[in-house]
Amino acid sequence: MHISLQWLREFVPFQGTVQELAERLTMQGLEVEAIIDPFEAIASIVVGHVLECADHPDSDHLHVCSVDVGGPEVLQIVCGAPNVAKGQKVPVALIGTTMPGGMQIKKGKLRGVASHGMICSERELGLSEDHEGIMVLPETFAPGKLLVDALGLEREVIEVSITPNRADCLSVLGIARETALGFGLPLTMPALNLKEDASAGDANTVVRIDIADGELCPVYRARALTGVKIAKSPDWMRYRLIAIGQRPISNIVDVTNYILMELGQPLHAFDNKLLKGGVIRVAPATPDQQDGQSITTLDGQERKLLASDLLIWDGERPVALAGVMGGANSSVSDETTEVLLECAIFRPGTIRKTARRLALPSEASYRFERGVDQVGSLFALERAAQLMAEVSGARVLTGIAMAEPKPWAERSHGFRIDRCNALLGLSLTPEFCKTTLTGLGCTVDDSNAANWRVTSPPHRLDLEREVDLFEECGRVHGLDRIPAVLPRISKSLDSVQMRDTEFGFLQRLKAWAVGAGLREAINYSFVGTDDLDRLNLPVEGRITIANPLSEDQNVLRTEIAPGLLNNVRHNLAQGNASLRLFEVAKAFVEDTTSDTGARENSRLGMLVHGARHSQEWPWEQGEADYLDVKGLVENLLAHLRLGPASFILEPAHPYLEPCVRVEVAAKSGVRLVGRMGRVQPKIADAYHARKDIWLADMDADLLRELSRATKPSFKSLPKFPPVRRDVTVICPATLHAEAIEAAVLEIKPKNLESLALVAVYAPEGPADGKGERNLTFRLTYRHADRTLVDKEVDKEHGKVLSGLPQKLPVRI
Amino acid sequence: MLKSFLEGLDGLTLECEARRGQACSLKDLEALRVEFLGRKGKLAAGMGALAQMGPEDKPAAGKKANEVKNALTALLESRQAELEAEAAQDALAGFDPSLPGRRPAAGSLHPVTLAMQEICEVLTGLGFEVVAGPEVENDWNNFEALNMPPDHPARDMQDTLYVSDTVLLRTHTSPLQVRTMLSRKPPVAVIAPGKVYRRDSDITHTPMFHQIEGLLVDKNVSMADLRGTLTAFVRQLFSADTKVRFRPSFFPFTEPSAEVDISCMLCGGEGHVAGEPCRVCKKTGWVEILGCGMVDPNVFRSVGYDPEAYTGFAFGLGVERVAMLKYGIGDLRMFFENDVRFLEQFS
C-alpha cells in the first residue's frame, strides 16, 4: 500500500518528517517497508521558456528553439514536436539527464544544428500516454525552476505492509487515523459539498435496487449522474494517482480509483445507458442453465461462472462480477454520458472465493475480502459523486437508489483492565486505556470499573473480542516497552519427557555419521516423478502434490536415495569427484490408516562414491567399494549396540545391484533395518557417475526402537591368557566367509572365545566365481578359570581342521 | 724402569686423545677401544711390565695404570657420546614434520542442523522439551485449529502445497502446538523443530525450509515472560549484548502478535560498518528474526483448553535465517544444493 504524505496531510496535520512517520507507524504495527520518491526519475527536469522558435533550415518538421532555463545562457534546442511555439513554458531535460526510460540526454546535432537538451512530452516524463507533442506548462511557471516543484508533485510516498487483519488501513484515511492516534493529532474528513440537481431527476426513478440475500450483500447504494463528459482527469488527480503507482485512465474511472485509495471503499461506475430494465439486482450466478453461464469482464476475458459467484444483474443479464470486476457490456467508455455509480458491501468469503478461482485479484476484491466499513461507505459514495461532478461536468440526480437488507449492527465487548495488564505484563492505567480505545473510535462505558463495555467502530471489523482490545492497548502503548521477565517453567511429573526423543535419536545418528567421516546433505522432501521412475520405484503408494511448483517437485520421495543421487550429479558437475554423504530425513508413502493418509518414516541414507580416502599422500589410493559401505553399516550397528546382524544378498532390487539386506536379531525377532548396495551402473549413468555409487538406506525409526531396548552391560575382564591359532581355508570363491564361520561354530570347539577373519587371498584370475581363494581365520581360545595348555587347544583345534573339510568343499 | 713405564702409559693417553677424533663411527670407536683397552690391547701390553717391577714401584705403577685406564675409558666414552649425538642428529635430519598426516575422512553437519542444534540447546536449557510431528498435515491442524478458517485472508500469508483438499504439507511448525495441546494438559513448554513447506521459490524463498516453534502454556503467562524468554534466547544464541525489539504484527494464532527484531550482529546496531552502510541490516540497525505472540483464545478453544484459566505464548523462527546470520551465508539456495565445497566449510 503506497501512501502519499501530502495526501495524508489533508486528513491529519502531521508536521514531522517522513522518517518520523515511518518509524512511528512501524512501531504501531504498520510496517513501513520503504520511503519512495515517485518522481525521482524526473527530478532534474527544469522549466524552460521558449524565447524563439524558428524552422530548422534543413528539415520540414524540426524547430530550432532558444530556451531560457534560468541560467546565464540561453540554450539552443532542436525540437521535433508540432506544437512547440515561441513564448511557451516547457519541461526541459538538460544535458546529462537520464530520462525515465533510461535514455541519456547528450549534446548533439540534428541535421547539422547543435541541440543542448530536450523539450519533453508527457509520455517522456511518465506523466501520461500523451506523445502528440511537447507538454506545455502554465505561463506562470518560472524558468529554471524544477518541474517537480513547479507542478507540486508529491515527493514523499511510504510503502506500508498491511497485515490481513487491518483492512481499515488500506486507505489514506486508515493510515491517517493511525497517524492521528500515534501523534495525538486531530483527524479531519474532507468537506462534503455535493450539489444535487433536481432538474436532472431522481435516482430512484432511474433504477431500483433488489438484493437477493442480505448476507451476501448487506447494502447496495447507487447514485445516478447525467451529462457526463469523459475526459482526462485534472492534473492534480492524475499526478496523485501516478505518485501512488496507479495509472490514470479517464475522469470517471480515476475518481473511483481515487476514492478507493483515499477511503478504502471500492466503487464501480456503469454506463447507465447500457443498463436495461431499470433495476440492479444482486444475486448469485445461475450456471445451472444449459451450457453453464459466463460473463465477459471489462478486460475482455470470458469468465465461466459457478453458483458461488455473486453477480450484479440489470433487468436482463449479469453486468458485473460483484466486488471483483465489472462487465464489458456495461462499462464506461469515451461515449458515456450517463453514469450509475455503485457503492456496496459484499460478503468477504464470497468475493475471495471468486477472485481466487478466477485468479483475478484486484484492488477492489482485495478490500472486500478483508472487509469494508459499511457505515463509512455512504460518505465514500457522496464524495465520489461530488468529485465526478467536479471533474466531468456531470449533474447528479437527487436521491440515492438503495437497499440495505442488513444494516450495520454495533458490536460491544467486555474489557477487564486487570486481565489486559496480566496478559501484556504491563501496568496500564484506566486513563490510558480509555484514551486509547476512544482514540481508536470505540465507545467506552466504564461504569463498571472492573469490566468495561467497549463498542468498536464500524471500520474496525477486526476488533471482535476482548483480547483484540488488549492488543490495541499494548500496541499503542508500545509492545517494545513491555519488560523482559524470565518465566518459571513448571512441569507436570506425569508428562516429564524421557531423554530418548525422536529428535534426540536422529541427532545422535547425525553425530555418529559425522564421526564416521560423512558430510550431511539436506534435500527437498519432494522430487519429480521422473526421479522415482528412474529408480524403478513402485508407482503405488506415492503421495503426489496437487499444485506443485514444478514437475521436478511434484511427488514426495518414497525413499531417501533420489535426493542423494541428485547430489552426486550436482557435485560431479562441479568437479567434486569423491563423495561421502549422509542424510537423515523422512520418506513418505501412502497409508490409509494414518490420519493424514501418509506414513512418514525417518531414514538414514549413506552414500560413498569415488576415492575411498583423501587423494593426498600417504593414503593408498583405491575406490570405495562394498566393504566401505558395509563397514559404515557395521560400525553404526555396533554404535547402537545392535546385532548380531546378517547380510543377505537379495535376488533383485529396483535400483541396487548387488543389494544386501541388513537384518538384526532382536527380541521381537529378525528385523530388516535397511538395505545397501551399488546403484545399478545404467542408473548411475543417468547421474553422470562413471564410478560405482554405493548406498545404504537404513530405517532410522526401527533403529531407534531396537536400540532403546539395549544398554551397555559389563562383563568381567578375562584373568587368564588366550591361545590363538590360525587356520587357512582354501575354498571355492563362491563359498561365503559366513558359511565357514558358521561351520566352525557348529563344530563347537571347547573354549573357543572368538573367531575372526584375518586375511583373504584371491589369486589373480577371472572374477567369474569359478576360482578359489584362501581365507585365514584366527581362533582365540580361552578358559575363564585357568591357563589353557597347548595339548588341550591342539585337540579342539584339530576338530576344526578335520571337521571343516567334512562339512564344506574346502581344504585346509 | 718405572719412569719409562710411566712415560709409556702417559704416551698411551696422549695417543688415544689424538686418535679418538678420527673415529667417525661407533664401529671405528669400538676398534679403537679394542686397540687400547682390549685384552690384547696397548694398555694390557704395557701392563705386562708391571709384573716385573719391584714391590716398591708396584703401587705407584699400579695406581698410574688405573688412572690411565680410567682416562682412556673416559676419552672413548666422551667420543661415543659425541658420535651418538651426531647419529641422533642425522636421524632427525630425515624426519619431516611438515608431511601431511594420515587424516581419517572428516564429516560435517549441515549448517541448518548446526543452527538447529544450537537453537534447541539454548531452548532446552531454558526448560523447553523437544517434540516432533508429521510433515504431511491435515488442514485442520495446520490452519483451522490455528484460527484460520477456510477462505480467511490470512491464508494468503502462506502459499500452500496441497496433497488433497484436506491434506497438505505443513506450512509451519505451528500444527505441533495443536498436536501437543490435544495430547497434554497444561502446563506445556515445548519446542518443535522441523521442515516446513511453502509454494514459493525465488532468491529469498525455498519451497522447503526449517522452523522451530516454541509454546509455553500455564496460568498467568504474560507477554513479559515472552519477552524475557526471547531476550535470554537471542543473547545466548548471538551475544550477551544483543538487544531485542518487539514490533506489533499479526498472526492468526496469536493475539497480540509481534515480530521480533534483534540488534544487527554485524554492525552492532549502528547501521554502518567503517562508514559503509551495513549490508546485513540495510542501515536500520535491526534484523528481523522471528514472529511471536500470546496464544489466541480461539486456538485454546479448538484444543479444549480454557482460555479464561490459561494463557500462553508461542514463537517461531526460521532456521536458515539464523544460519545465514550466524555463519554469514549470503545465498539461500546453497543450502539445498549440497555442494561438498559448501558442506565442508561447516566441519
Interface residues (C-beta under 8 A of the other chain):
Chain A: T26 M27 Q28 G29 E31 T163 P164 N165 R166 P348 G349 R352 K353 E369 R370 A422 L423 L424 G425 L426 R465 V467 D468 F470 E471 G474 R475 L479 D480 I482 P483 A484 V485 L486 P487 I489 S490 K491 S492 S495 Q497 T501 E502 F503 G504 Q507 K510 A513 V514 G515 A516 G517 L518 R519 E520 A521 I522 N523 Y524 S525 F526 I543 T544 I545 A546 N547 P548 L549 Q553 L556 N567 H570 N571 Q574 N576 L579 R580 L581 F582 A585 K586 F588 D595 T596 G597 A598 E600 H613 S614 E616 W617 P618 W619
Chain B: L99 P100 R102 R103 P104 A105 A106 G107 S108 L109 H110 V112 T113 Q117 C120 L126 G127 F128 E129 V130 V131 A132 P134 E135 V136 E137 N138 D151 H152 P153 A154 D156 M157 L161 Y162 V163 S164 V167 L169 R184 K185 P187 A189 P193 K195 Y197 R199 D200 S201 T206 P207 M208 L216 D218 N220 V221 S222 M223 A224 D225 R227 G228 T229 T231 A232 V244 R245 F246 R247 P248 S249 F250 P252 E255 P256 S257 A258 E259 M294 D296 P297 T311 F335 F336 E337 N338 D339 V340 R341 L343 E344
